[in-house]
Amino acid sequence: MACLDIAFETSGVPLAGEPCVYVANHGSFLDSFAIGLMFPEPVVFVAGGVLARQRVAGSFLRRIGVVFVKSEGATGRSSGESVLSTLEDVVRSGRSIVLFPEGGLTVTPELRRFHLGAFVVAAETGRPVVPVGILGTRAILPAGRRLPRRGAMRLVVGQSLQPTGSGWKAAHEFADKAREAVEGLLAEG
């Protein structure tokens, strides 16, 4: 990021040698790049299906192994279950996944409610969720802007959270706990 005059700092350490589910806030297109810089080993990113349909971005994301949710033409419960099954297989194969459980980007800076997919995957595979707070990316490249500004970004890796059950009720509770953890990391920064 030095070529763009963007300072990059991390605190906390990703889990080494253990597959897990990383969840982070999402305020900018830079978030994926920032998280990618943090990991010493490749991780699998999960992105919205709308990106799969974009000519340049979709092609690039497919080449780096991104798993898309709500793919084109997919509707209903079975498509959601298919994506969750794919993500569970990725984690069971020994790879970590990264999700932005707020969903897509918005101009509102508040941390939004978390979607449940990440937490269902963690509960079904028995793997921990690791919260990550991303600070500064929204100021550098806010939604709707094409070129980044100078600035600083910081990633704060929190303590891993262990699933305490399975099913949708446990996923709701797990999502709330992870959202609180991400909020706390953002407040620290």
N, C-alpha and C positions, 0 to 999 in steps of 0.2 A: 504493500500500500504506500510505500515511500514515494513512488513515482507520481502519485496523486497528492502528495503532501497530507496524508491522512495517518495520524498516529494510531497505533494499535496496541492494546494492552489486555492481558488476561489475568484473572486471579481465580484461584481454585484449579483443580486438575480433573480432566475427564477420567472416567474409570478405565484403567488400563487392562487389556486382555480379557475383558468381561463384556459380553454383549448386553446392551441396555437400550432404553428408550429415552432419548434426549428430547426435552420440550423447552421451547423458548418463546418469548414474546416476539412479535413480528411488526416492525414499524417501517421497514424499508427493503428494497430489493437487495441492498447490501448485506442483509442479515445472513443469507446463505453463504456468501463469500467469507464473511467474518467467522462463522462457525467452521467452515471448511479449513480456514487457516489455523484453527485451534487444535485440530486433531492430528496426531502423528500417523494414524492409520485411516484408510478410507472408511467412510460411513455412507449409509444409504439415506438420501433425502426423500421426503415425501412432499409432493406439490399438487396444487389444484389442477384438475383436468383441463381447465381453460388454457393453461400454459402449454399443454400437449398439442393444442391446435395452432399455436403460433409457429410460423415458418422457421425463423432463426432460433428462437429460444427453445421451442419444442424439440427441434432436431438436436441441439446441444444437450439439453437435459436428458433426452433418451440415450444419447451416447455415453453419458456419465452414470447411467443406471438409476435415474430417478424413478420412483414409483408414483404414478399419478392416481389421485382419488377422483371419483366421479368422472370417469373417462367419458369421452364423447358418445352420446347415445345410450349410456348406461343410466338406468333409473331403478328405483325400488330397492327393496331390502336385499335381494340376491346380489346386486352389484356391490353394495356396501359390505356384505359378508365376504364376497370374493376378494375385495381389497384388504380387508382385515386378515383373511386367510393368507394372502400373499405376504403381508407384513409379518405375520406370525412365523411363516416359513423363513423369512429373511433373518429374523432374530434367532430362531432355532438353529439356523445354519452357522451361527457364531458371529454375525455382523450386527453392529448397532445401527439404529435408525434415528433420524432427526425429524421432528415434526414441529410445526408452528400451529398449536391447537386452537389459536384464535381464528384461523382460517385466513382469508385473503387480507390484503392491505386496505386500510382506510385512513382518512385524514385525521381521525380522532386519536389523540394520544393516550387515552385511557386503555388499560388492559381489559380486553373483552372476555366474555365467558368462554371457557374452553370446550371445544368439541370432545367427544368421548373416545374416539378411535384409538388414540395413543394409549389410553388407560386400559381399554379392553385388551389390546395387544400385550401390554405389560402383565396384566392379571392372568391372561391365558397362557403366557409363556413362563410366568414366575420370575420375570426379570425386573430389575429396578428401573424406576424413572429418575432421571437426573435433570433437575431444573437448571436452566441457563437464563440469566438476565443479560440482554443486549442493550447497551447504552450508546447514544451518540449517532447511530446510523440514520435515524429520522432527520436529524439536523443536517447531516452531510448529503443525503439523497432522499428527500421526502417524496411521498407518492405524488406522481404527476410531473416531477422534474426529471429531465433527461441527463443532465451532467452534474456530477458531484461537486460539492463545495469542499474547501479545506476544513479540517476538523479532526476530532479524536473520537475513536470508538473504543469501548471497553466491554469485554465479556466477563461475566462473573458466573463461575460454575458453583452450584450449590451442592449440598449433601444429598446423596441418593435416598430415594424414598422406596420402601418395599411395599409391594401389593399385599393387602390383608384379606383378600377374598376374590371371588370371581362373580361374574354376572354384572348386570347393568347398575344395580344399586351400589355395588362396590366400586364400579367405574366412576359413578357420579361423585362418591366420597373421595376417591383417589384424585379425580380432576380438581375438586375444590382444594384439596390439600396441596397439590402441585401449583395451582394458580396462586395460592397464598405464598408459597415458597418463592415463585418468580416475582411476585409483588415485593416481597422482602428484599430480594437481590437488587431489584431496581431502586428501592429506597436507599439501600446501602451506597449505591454508586453516586 
